[in-house]
């Protein structure tokens, strides 16, 4: 097996060659945001990789470059509101103050239930809408039915695009267990609302009158009895009442879901897959890239978040550890008059061991304490550097595997920050990092 260059001592040249060969295409963020044809940017990926921060940073950068932007987030942590200096976000876009330039930035947080209520109110007469909104089954469905959040995110996106009030809509997809839920949810909810169970529950109301009762008694007695035992009689009644009230709206759900799905496939939409340089996150990113291609949805590229770097990358982990061990090893570094002397012959000829040359009570010699402290500190820093270089090597190998599988995907790398982003300045910094290639991404003179 060919040895891993990153695991071989003094292999900087081999590692550089490996890196140059696998260097991905650069994602040009500013041209994407500046293009007036780009109307929707969807940030997607696994949970916990920085989608919300990326979406907010992209929105701020686009606004400060002159566009009128709204950022739609589905993040329950409300970090977006805090970083933008807004007390709270809700289902209505709110303008963000402190934006430089001629553009505008608005932000909103999806209220899943309120969005569902708005759909009901917009597509049903007042009496029917009231019956639906007060129905216990609807209240449970709108508050937490599996896939409802993703479906309502798609609904809200469709509403925002239809208003044509913003040049650019940046979407932070829901923190789902799988990033694919955002694409699958509309079809799943539409299938549920148009499914066999719904049609069965709706059938008695459609037949009507005595015929309906006869049909119910003869054709559905066993099914309703089973459902009644499973769901409870009152819940079954609530479901049937809800289904009867929603009958005229079922087709609209599927129609709007299909329209929004086509909107995501349109040339004016750009998907950005956000990931961390970790195996599981990039595996999910690769899966999503393949799914987007299969669905014919436009992928702009990959944002690789929280990438680590070092200002002393020329010092390998192996050399750093060797130096640390030399500092830690007795007799290798001896102390005389406050100075470090390496490989002193007197140290080996002395009748006193290093452990006994200090104070006889076991306490350190005060005259040597400063030198010993510096050595310990230096050794600790060298070991920390070795760990950082090993981390860099793991991240590089993980990225290279993704690049080898998907060389067509453009990549923007964002260096890891020492702390959380909590204001516009932090978001602006993220935007700058998104638009500026890291040193590892820049082509070498040999390329």
Secondary structure, 3 states (H helix, E strand, C coil): CCCCHHHCCCCHHHHHHHHHHCCCCECCHHHHHHCCCCCEEEEECCCCCCHHHHHHHHHHHHHHCCCEEEEEECCCCCHHHHHCCCCCCCCCCEECCCCCCCCEEEEEECCHHHHHHHHHHHHCCHHHHHHHHCCHHHHHHHHHCCCHHHHHHHHHHHHHHHHCCCCEEEEECCCCCCCCHHHHHHHHHHHHHCCHHHHHHHHHHHHCHHHHHHHHHHHCHHHHHHHHHHHCHHHHHHHHHHHHHHHHHHHHHHHHHHHHHHHHHCCCEEEEEEEECCHHHHHHHHHHHHHHHHHCCCEEEEEEEEECCCCCCCCCHHHHHHHHHHHHCCCCEEEECCEEEECCHHHHHCCCCHHHCCCCCCCCCHHHHHHHHHHHHHHHHHHHHHHHHHHHHHHHHHHHHHHHHCCCCCEEEEECCCCCCCCHHHHHHHHHHHHCCCCCCCCCCCC
